[in-house]
């Protein structure tokens, strides 16, 4: 069909015209890339804290599965004030208005003209019209003109189809912006909670290292140990203190990022602060089938609409190479005075039909048609690339969650062992079996294992949020962002013909 429509004019064009079809390819949703799962083996979460449930639906406010009122309050404020989201909403309204503007091409153009003029005729070197008694005269013209270009080849319909697809692509871009914003807020809150926990554990480590240094210094003063032991402990203490400023810097920057996400300047205090105990780990995790992912991911839906838009542009380029018809008519009245403007005999009218066929344009229209086909091939390849990337995104997140379960289990076991060891050492100290140095070492090991456990918990929470984002975030159930067009109509639904 490509060769037929991109070549020279053929008799089949007449059949297309009579059947009312539009030139160019008719868009059909591309078949999804065949995939039944995201991994060769069956997915498991490895522990009782989380379970993968195939086909589980996702609620519109997906972050509520973390059961954090602070997080929900923060996201509510961001929905009302985030400038990136507001920009995406305005871009959608712009796309809709451009669509409405193009739909006007289906109707005739009607214009009214009223033109009063005062004129002077040359009388010196030009013969004066005998019918005109004076060189000065007034001419008043009132006219109505109408023109209409029938959509013979469906070029206008393809242009509208292209703008419908663009508007829908912008709608999914808005959904992607919404999903990115909420995901960033969830991750920022988890990161803040993790950093606060790490700072607290690091300070406890520094306290333990300081106490250990005091003990070693006293032992050195009594001649019980060598100076090299004291210097080694001073090095360890300095290294522990050196880890605290970077953590504090990250926490300050995380607070600045939170302020930006909710549309506030960095000097504005955010009342919410987060700890890991404020964010619950969801027990049931949805796993959508790859076939369902095509409808759930905003980026995949946007890529599909971009493909649709590129398909429509092929029809536009083909129609531009075919003959065009313009029907026009005008009528009015003309007089030398206002009161005789509509008198009998002063009326005039014109009816015309113009058929235009491009004959020679230096190959401009031909190459534009070829460019449109190339754009369609590009959009098709981008759609496949987006699909594969989406599958990979979900697969990577599921693999990360499986690894997180193992990491958290190991970190939990290490922390429990360290705490048990500390309990035994404390008992031995009370019985006089070991010195105070042993309990400080046990405390340091317990605090280090606690730091690793904090990081493991935060990583699992972040990857859980990433899974909801990778699966589309339940935007099809979303009702918390109202979009209204310039007419005040609710524009939250997928856009279509006006």
Buried (B, 14 or more C-beta within 10 A) or exposed (E): EBEEBBEEEEEEBEEBBEEEBBBBBEBEEBEBBEBEBBEEEEBEBBEEEBBBEEEEEBBBBBBBBBEBEBBBEBBEBBBEEBEBBEEBBEBBBEBBBBBBEBBEBEEEEEEEEEEEEEEEEEEEEEEEEEEEEEEEBEEBBBBEBBBBBEBBBBBBBBBBBBBBBBBBBBBBBBBBBBBBBBBBBBBBBBBBBBBBBBBBBBBBBBEBBBBBBEBBBEBBEEEEBEEEBBEEBBEBBEEBBEBBEEBEEBBEEBBBBBBBBBBBEBEEEBEBBBEBEBBEBBEEBBBBBBEBBBBBBBBBBBBBBBBBBBBBBBBBBBBBBBBBEEBBBBBBBBBEEEEBBEEEEBBEEEEEEEEEEEEEEEEEBBEBBBEBBEBBEEBBEBBBEBBEBBBEBBBBBBBBBBBBBEBBBEBBEBBEEBBEBBEEBBEBBEEEEBEBBBBBBBBBBBBBBBBBBBBBBBBBBBBBBBBBBBBBBBBEEBEEBEBEBEEEEEBBEEBEEB
